[in-house]
């Protein structure tokens, strides 16, 4: 256990360190610039940022270990156990309930909800998104049970999304556009992703079949669609418009008494995380007593994992609120004074953030194994790093110039859905699942506040919902195109090799053939 914990802490250190180094370099350059009228960050802010980064490393490490010990096994046991019970209705009901509960416990969603509390009640947003994830997790389970084509389902639901977008525009509710896509990006975060993937693996493993590997993918893709649709419907049916301040700028400032603010926030997080995980534990306990009946050794291991998950989430969310959110916001607001530099820094941050997401490394290994090294981890990481860097750079350009996110997401999703006709279903499933993996904790806790601060400086408070939000959606969209393009390239390369081999055989000199 200790060795696993140290491995997770090393992984989280590698994850967070690049962003920390970049921030410190920016501050150092500002400090040594004699013409600088104001420091980029004060000494107190740098100290708070570094301490928060250390806590973030510990929090992510503990949480990742807890997810491996508890969240993934719970999901796989639920998927396989309920499938073996020969009670499909029970599997569907539990999938919906667990989809709701696991989303409520998702830290990325909590961070997003708190940043727009002046627009939408955070509790309402989390509950609505939870229902959306539950409904589409249920549909995903039906897809596996009845072996339906994922590409066809995605095309249908994205057509529904485009129709809802048109209604938002017609009803002058464009404030909900970016929020809808961001909600889909943050829901498949560090708690939701391992749990939902495990449910798919458990169900597909029991059902078996030639396409069991392919069927185990795709649940995350559908669960990302649900929040987009349901938040768009929330925007269409809501009354009135957003008036006054969209964000509370004071929430992005370092507290005067940091120690007191830290413990005050920690107590709030303890209560909220305890409630969220408590609901999941209660649901799993009921299933354990009635259906699963796992041995005591596995239950003890899961219990230890839940404890790690709880402590890790508390440390993570507290450090984010006290340190990373305000620093990201101030950096964005200061760097935005030079808009072209904002685009460059955005690109670099994007490359580092995707390197910093622990789940990305897991995804890269998974893709390499599934494709038999047709797509290597190195090529995956390079493509994702450049792709996410471009997506955040383009997001900063959108903040600078000021235009709708639709100019990005509609062509992007049309391209990704179009590619699904030319690549195997496995690549499409992996690509759409990977979108939630790429938009992980650092995107919602550092990049989004960075974008909000930049937008406040360039466009003002009134454009934050339309211009700053949507950056999580951009990060989530990039892997859809990147991985399918890599898959398309692998297919083309394989076909070319086969044709070359056939030509060599056909053009071979018969005199060189040795007959025995």
C-alpha positions, 0 to 999 in steps of 0.5 A: 500500500505504501509503495502504491501511495508513493507511486501516486504521489510521484505521478501527481508531482509530475502532473502539477510541477510543470504548471508551477514551474511556468507560473514561477518563471513568469513571476521571475521574469516580471520581478527582474524587469526594471520597467514593470510597474507592478509585480505579477504576483506578490510574495504572499501570493507566490507563497500561498500558490507554492503551498497550495501546489504541495497540498494539491500534489498530496490531495491528487495522490491520495485521491488517485489511490482511493479511486483505484482501491474503491471507485473502480472496483465498486463500479466493476462489481456493480456492473458485473454483479448486476449483469449476472443477477439476470435482472436488467431492470435492476441494473438500469435503475442502479445505473441511473441512481449511481450516475446521479450520486457519482456526479454529485461527488465530482470535484470538477463540477463543484468547482465550476458551479461555485464560479457561477453561483451568481447566475445559477444556484450551485446546488440546482446546477449539480442536481440537474447535471447529475440527472443528465449523467444518470439518464445517459449512463442508463442509455449507455448500459442499454447500448452495451446490453443490446450491442447498439452502435455508438457512432449512430447514437452520438450522431443522433444526440449531437443533432439534438444538441445542435437543435437546442443550440438554435433554440438558445440563440433564438430565445436570446439565451446564449449565456447558457451556450458555453456553460452547457458544453463546459458542464459536459466537460467537467462531469467526466472527471477524476471520480466519475471517469474510473467509476463509469469506465469500470461499470462498462468493463464489468458489464462487457466482461460478463456478456463477452463476445467478439466486441467486448473490448469495444463495448466497454468504451463509450459510456463516458462519451454518452455521459458527457452528452447528457449534461450538455442537453439538460443544461441547454434545456435549463437555459431555454426554460429559465425565465429572464436573463442574467443581470448584475455581476456574473462573478464575485471578484472577491472570491478570486482574491487571496484571503487576508488571513490565509490560515483561517480561510484554509480551515474554514474552507476545509470544514465546508469541504468536509461536510460537502464531500462527506455527504456526497461520498456518504450517499455513494457508500449507502447505495453500495452497501445496500447492493452489497447486502442484497445482490453483490455479497462480496467477501470481507477482504474486498470490502475492507479494501474498498473501505480503505479506498473510500477513506483515501478518496475522502481525505484526498478530495478534502485536501484537493478542493481546499487547496484549489479554493484557497490557492489555485483559483485566485492565482489563476484569475490574477495571472489571466487578468494581468497577462491579458494586458498584452493580448498577443502574449495571452494567446502564446501563454494560453498555448503553452499552458494547454500543452502543460495541462494535458501533460499534468492530467494523470488520467491522460497517461493511463489513457495513452497506455490503454490506447497503445495496448488496444491498438497493438502499438499502432498508436504509441504512447509517445505519438498520443501524448504529442498529439494531445499536447499540441491539440490541447495547446491549440485549443486553449490558445484559440480560446484566448484568441476568442476572448481577445477578439470576442466571438461565439464558441459556436464557431469552434464547437460546431465545425469541431463536432461535425469533423469528429462525427464525420471521422467516425464513418472512416475509422473503426468503432473502437477508435471512435469510442476511445476518442469520445471517452478521452474528451473527459479525461483531457479536461481534468482537475487543472483545467477547471481549477486553474485554466478556467479562472485564468480565462475568466480573469483575462476576459474581465480585463479585455471584454468586461464582466458582461462577456464572461459567460459567452467568452470565458466559459467554454474553455473546458469544452474546447479541451474536451473536444480536442481528443475527439479529433486527435485520436480519430485522426491518429486512428485514420492515419494508422488505418491508411498506413496499414492499407498502404503497407498491404498494397506494397506487399501485394505489389511486391508479390505480384511483381516478383520474378518467377525465375527466382522461385525455388521449386522443391 
